[in-house]
Amino acid sequence: MAKLERELQGDFREILYKIQDGIQNGSVSATLEESSDFISGDARCSVRVFERYSYMGNNRVSLSVTLFQVGEGVIHLSAITSGGSQAVFFKLNTLGEEAFLDKLRDTLDNLYDCY
């Protein structure tokens, strides 16, 4: 597994849309598998689960992205990849997971080039 956590500033919905668009358009095989959105009081949370084929690992990897915000405060992002190994008892070849997470890093870097 690979993990990325960041604190973001900006419009929650716009950031969520740009992440979703960046991941799906950043890879030919990337798909949005499922999503979930919660609002409670002035807190909101969105979860997106993506999947793509990894040529490096010859398998599929997933990327879960969670955004959380209270009021108009900082937006917390947590992204975790999984599935990039073919070994039975320990992880080998996690390059596909890191490459998938790099797509999110690129998307976030481009997001702040716009502001």
C-alpha positions as CSV (number, residue, x, y, z in Angstrom):
1,M,0.0,0.0,0.0
2,A,1.0,3.6,-0.6
3,K,-0.5,6.6,1.2
4,L,-0.7,10.3,0.6
5,E,-2.2,12.8,3.0
6,R,-2.5,16.6,2.5
7,E,-4.3,19.6,3.8
8,L,-5.9,21.6,1.0
9,Q,-7.5,25.1,0.7
10,G,-10.3,26.0,-1.8
11,D,-13.8,25.0,-2.8
12,F,-14.6,21.5,-1.7
13,R,-16.7,20.5,-4.7
14,E,-14.3,22.0,-7.2
15,I,-11.4,20.1,-5.6
16,L,-13.4,16.9,-5.6
17,Y,-14.3,17.3,-9.2
18,K,-10.8,18.1,-10.3
19,I,-9.4,15.1,-8.4
20,Q,-12.0,12.8,-10.0
21,D,-11.4,14.2,-13.5
22,G,-7.6,14.1,-13.1
23,I,-7.6,10.5,-12.0
24,Q,-10.0,9.3,-14.7
25,N,-8.3,11.2,-17.5
26,G,-4.8,10.4,-16.3
27,S,-5.0,6.8,-17.2
28,V,-6.7,4.9,-20.1
29,S,-8.0,2.2,-17.8
30,A,-8.9,4.3,-14.7
31,T,-12.5,4.1,-13.6
32,L,-14.6,5.4,-10.7
33,E,-15.8,2.2,-9.0
34,E,-17.9,3.7,-6.3
35,S,-18.5,7.0,-4.4
36,S,-20.1,8.1,-1.2
37,D,-20.9,11.6,0.2
38,F,-21.9,12.6,3.8
39,I,-23.0,15.8,5.3
40,S,-23.6,16.3,9.0
41,G,-24.1,19.8,10.3
42,D,-21.3,21.8,8.8
43,A,-19.0,18.8,8.2
44,R,-18.8,17.0,4.9
45,C,-17.0,13.9,3.7
46,S,-16.6,12.5,0.2
47,V,-15.1,9.1,-0.6
48,R,-14.1,8.0,-4.1
49,V,-12.7,4.6,-5.1
50,F,-10.9,4.3,-8.4
51,E,-9.4,1.3,-10.1
52,R,-7.0,0.8,-13.0
53,Y,-4.9,-1.8,-14.7
54,S,-1.2,-1.7,-13.9
55,Y,1.0,-2.8,-16.7
56,M,4.0,-2.9,-14.4
57,G,2.3,-5.5,-12.1
58,N,0.1,-7.1,-14.7
59,N,-2.9,-6.7,-12.3
60,R,-5.5,-4.1,-11.1
61,V,-4.8,-1.6,-8.4
62,S,-7.3,0.6,-6.5
63,L,-7.1,4.1,-5.1
64,S,-9.3,5.3,-2.3
65,V,-9.6,9.1,-1.9
66,T,-11.3,10.7,1.1
67,L,-11.9,14.5,1.5
68,F,-13.1,15.8,4.8
69,Q,-14.0,19.4,5.8
70,V,-15.7,21.1,8.7
71,G,-17.3,24.4,7.9
72,E,-15.1,26.5,5.6
73,G,-11.9,25.2,7.2
74,V,-9.0,23.2,5.8
75,I,-9.9,20.2,3.6
76,H,-8.2,17.0,4.7
77,L,-7.3,14.6,2.0
78,S,-6.3,10.9,2.6
79,A,-5.5,8.7,-0.4
80,I,-4.5,5.0,-0.1
81,T,-3.7,2.5,-2.9
82,S,-4.1,-1.2,-2.7
83,G,-3.8,-4.4,-4.8
84,G,-0.5,-3.9,-6.5
85,S,1.1,-7.2,-5.5
86,Q,0.9,-10.8,-6.8
87,A,2.7,-12.4,-3.9
88,V,0.8,-14.7,-1.5
89,F,2.5,-13.9,1.9
90,F,4.2,-10.6,1.4
91,K,4.1,-7.6,-1.0
92,L,6.2,-7.6,-4.1
93,N,6.1,-5.1,-7.0
94,T,4.2,-2.1,-5.5
95,L,5.3,0.1,-8.4
96,G,1.7,0.1,-9.8
97,E,0.4,1.5,-6.6
98,E,3.0,4.3,-6.5
99,A,2.3,5.1,-10.1
100,F,-1.4,5.4,-9.4
101,L,-0.8,7.7,-6.4
102,D,1.5,9.8,-8.6
103,K,-1.5,10.6,-10.9
104,L,-3.2,12.1,-7.8
105,R,0.0,14.0,-6.9
106,D,0.1,15.5,-10.4
107,T,-3.6,16.4,-10.2
108,L,-3.1,18.2,-6.9
109,D,0.0,20.0,-8.2
110,N,-1.9,21.2,-11.3
111,L,-4.9,22.2,-9.1
112,Y,-2.9,24.8,-7.3
113,D,-1.3,26.1,-10.5
114,C,-4.9,27.4,-11.3
115,Y,-5.2,29.5,-8.2
